[in-house]
Amino acid sequence: MQHVRMRGMVSPDDDAPRRNSSSSLRRALGILMFLAEERSHPHGSTLSDLATGLELSKSTVLRLIAPLRDVRLVDQDPESGRYRLGPQNALLGQAYLERRDTRQITSPHLHRVAEESGETVHLVTFDPPEIVYIDKVESPRAVRMHSRIGGRLPAYCTATGKVFLAHATDDVVARVIAAGMPARTPTTITSPDRLLAELDLIRRRGYAVDDVENEQDIRCVAAPVHDHTGAVTTAVSISGPAARVTRERVSGLGTLLISATRTMTEDLGGTVPEPSQG
């Protein structure tokens, strides 16, 4: 009697090749991850390195690595015979990074920070000597900081601006200082030496504070979001009336922001560098 298989149904016999194929894919991906990790030799890994590290036979590694070499995800040095990541990984990585929508990815985190802090939260980018608001979640409270997306403020006297400056090159910091540091409130830092000392503190502490330095009666706390190179691409701030965002709350808000921006960094494919100890 002839058996007719209904579309969409999978027989037990069909499961075996699918399982085998899935297992092979996972092991092939394991080769890529091994070559990408620090345990791999700087100049690539030998066949023995891969077999030992992945607990596979050499013949299995050779079978799995062949299609990876075909598409240049893995290259083999013709002289040493060592295997290393191929150039197609750069293409995939760049495509991944270019297609990440920063605002879409960070939005849930901004809303969570606003809910937990009860204050206005901003996502900010850097256009020296100014910072630019690119997203915002309003405080649920009636009295809150006034700001608008697209608005600009000086970097030297804002928490987010100081975050960028703390991780910027010396020439960028010098350019911002040269643009002028006029007092915007009685507590604005107007001395380059004081600003540089503040930037050193930010690098060690992990977050920055605008202690009523930009706008009267407004205090802000900010932390950085890093890209895949460790550079600071955006920063997130919590802002509110100084009577609510008190100095006693600053440390807790800083901890909240560091946790949130680390998660944002990971979601965006970024890398958080080790904190400076200098």
C-alpha positions, 0 to 999 in steps of 0.5 A: 500500500502506498503511503501519502505524506501530508504537506507539513507533516514530518516523519520520524525518519526526517528528524534525524537529518535535521538534527544532524544538520542543526548539530553541524551548524552549531559546531561550525558556529562554534569554530567561528566563536573560538577563532573570535575569542581571546583563547585563540592564538593572535595569529590564528589557531592550528587544526589541533587547537580547534580540535582540542578546544572544541572537543572534536576530531580533526576530521570533523573540524576539517569537514565543518571548516570547509564551507566556512572557508568557501565563503571567506568566514574563515581563512587559512594562512598558506605558510603556517596553516593556521586558521583565522577569521576571514574578511566576510566577518567584517562585512557581516559586522558592519551590516549589523551595526549599520542597521541597528536603530539606536532610538528604537533599541534604547527606547524601552530602556529610556522608559524604564529609567524614567519610570524608576527615577520618576524624572525626565530621561534624555538620549543625547549625541555629541556635536562639539562643542554642543550636545544634541537631544535625539530622544526623550521620555518625559517625567510623569510629574507636573513639574519637570525639565523643559527640553525638546528633541533637536535642542542643543546645549553646551557640552562643558556645563551639562552632564551628558556633555561632560560624559562625552568630554571624559571619553573624548580625545585631548584635541576635542576637549581643547576645542570645547574649552576654546569655544568658551566656558561662560557661567550659566548659573552661579555653580557653572564650572568655568575653569579649564583645570576644574573641568579636567579634574571633573572629567577624570572623576567621571572616568573613574566613577562611571557617571557625570553630574550637572550640579545646577551648572547649566540651568537654575534649579535643574540637576542632571546625572548622565552615563555613556553608551559605547559602540563596538570600539568602546567609543562613546556614541550616545549618553543618557541623562536623568534630569529634574528639579534640584529639589527632587534630584537632590545630591543625596539621590545622585549616587543611586541615579548614577548606579541606575544609569550605569546599569541601564547604559551597559544594557543598551551598549550590549543591545547595540553590539557595543563594548564597555571598556574597563573603568579608568583607575588614573 
